[in-house]
Amino acid sequence: MAVASLIGASPAGVVFTSGATEASYLALLGVASAWTGRRHVITSAIEHKAVLDAMRQLEALGHEVTVLRPDADGLVSPDAVGAALRPDTALVSIMLVNNELGTINPLAEIAARLAGTGALLHSDAAQAVGRLAVDVGALGVDLLALSAHKLYGPRGVGALYVSERARGSLRPLMPGGGQEGGLRGGTLNVAGIVGLGAACELAGAELETEQARVGALRDRLLARLEAAIPGLRVNGSRSARVAGNLNITLPDVDGDALLAGVCESVAVTSGAACSAGRGDTSHVLAALGLSPEDARATLRLCVGRFTTSEEIERAADAIIAVAERLRGGRTQVAAAEDESRRETGAAGSYCVTPLGVVHNAISEPTYIEWATVRLRIEIVDPAQQAALAGLEDYSHVVVLTWLHLVETTKVRHTPQGLVGVVPQVGMFACRCPYRANPIAVTTARIISVDASGLVVEGLDAVTGTPVLDLKPYTPRMDTPSGEVRYPEWVDRLTL
């Protein structure tokens, strides 16, 4: 009852599933298999991966799929849907709220374009239910997928709303024992369903007041970021947007370094949460026309039920600080050096010059085996970039990194003085006894060198820290042979 009440449906129209992914698969593949006379399906380029993957399966089964691009505001135009309709169109699948942009598609207007065509309308509403008022009757949808954990319920349970019109045009993916009106066989997850119902009750009771509170926090965060970061761009419509979502692109910032820096203090992603860690460029941002560089310099920020105003201020401070550092403010090394002096009371200078920054998307200290990761080291001082040409003759480089304020664990040590062998990637030494913060010395295989930096493979020190020293590998670290040419810009660590 609670699930049906939240979306304006009758209880008979709710089919419980393991989540929105299964619900959408049941809707899309179930309709396509039932309507053998209609082989055309319409969707958009900004749908969730689950829907797009289902569309690829339909194509493999011989169905024709039309993929519509969004407009500049990240919305799917009803006119575009109407223009794509054909006599053999069986189904249109357009999400209600985009999971990355937070934009709200004009679903009721899209449904109006389908009137009289016989085509069914499916919507992935996982990001909408519990975040805005959803009424399946007013929207005109035939099939609507939702997931419990998106509205603070348990994971592993969701539902598919099926209209009376659609019920006769839907075949089950798992016939099983005839559960859920014969549309989804198998034993029901009773505990999960109870949790979903409770989450729906809470969401419905707090919907208006909670969304007003969340929207005010998001607007506060955006106001602070826009005031401090010139050229910041909001992706997607500013008005047709759910309260808790903010998707921003920061200009003139390396995306990998941005994400690595912000992730130290803020839970943030550059794309869909379920795609985090894969390193893929967001297909949603690409559909909006963002370049791969701008897509990587994009942050998806979500404000929710448990977010406080204090957390908004801390998040704004962290993002602004990282943006300023990457756009020419004080470097991470300089800040760490100041912190070290304050802690130890040391006088004088350590003569440390940050020559570059490791660009990557790893936010926590990580032990990485050989050949598992490629990182870009960008030389930040233009005066030093000419020396990069001297690295082209070498297969490996030695990289010294400042592991400031970090506890190193699970590091692999390789003895100094290896002769005649390029060592496996590993730390030669992990700390200097005269300094407050440890220093990591690693070798990394050179993949490519260009005018502003190089790409290396296999760096297994704690990542995300500034590069202090970079030189070609030589078998004897303490006694370089005459054949090894050291770049003149190498800056040694001294007390």
Secondary structure, 3 states (H helix, E strand, C coil): CHHHHHHCCCHHHEEEECCHHHHHHHHHHHHHHHCCCCCEEEEECCCCHHHHHHHHHHHHCCCEEEEECCCCCCCCCHHHHHHHCCCCEEEEECCCECCCCCEECCHHHHHHHHCCCCCEEEEECCCCECCECCCHHHHCCCEEEEEHHHHCCCCCCEEEEECHHHHCCCCCCCCCCCCHHHCCCCCCCHHHHHHHHHHHHHHHHHHHHHHHHHHHHHHHHHHHHHHHCCCCEECCCCCCECCCEEEEECCCCCHHHHHHHHCCCCCCECCCHHHCCCCCCCHHHHHCCCCHHHHHCEEEEECCCCCCHHHHHHHHHHHHHHHHHHCCCCCHHHHHHHHHHHHHCCCCCCCCCCCEEEECCCCCCCCCCCCCCEEEEEECCHHHHHHHHHHCCCCEEEEEEECCCCCCCCCCECCCCCCCCCCCCCECCCCCCCCCCCEEEEEEEEEEECCCEEEEECCCCCCCCEEEEEEECCCCCCCCCCCCCCCCCCCCCCC
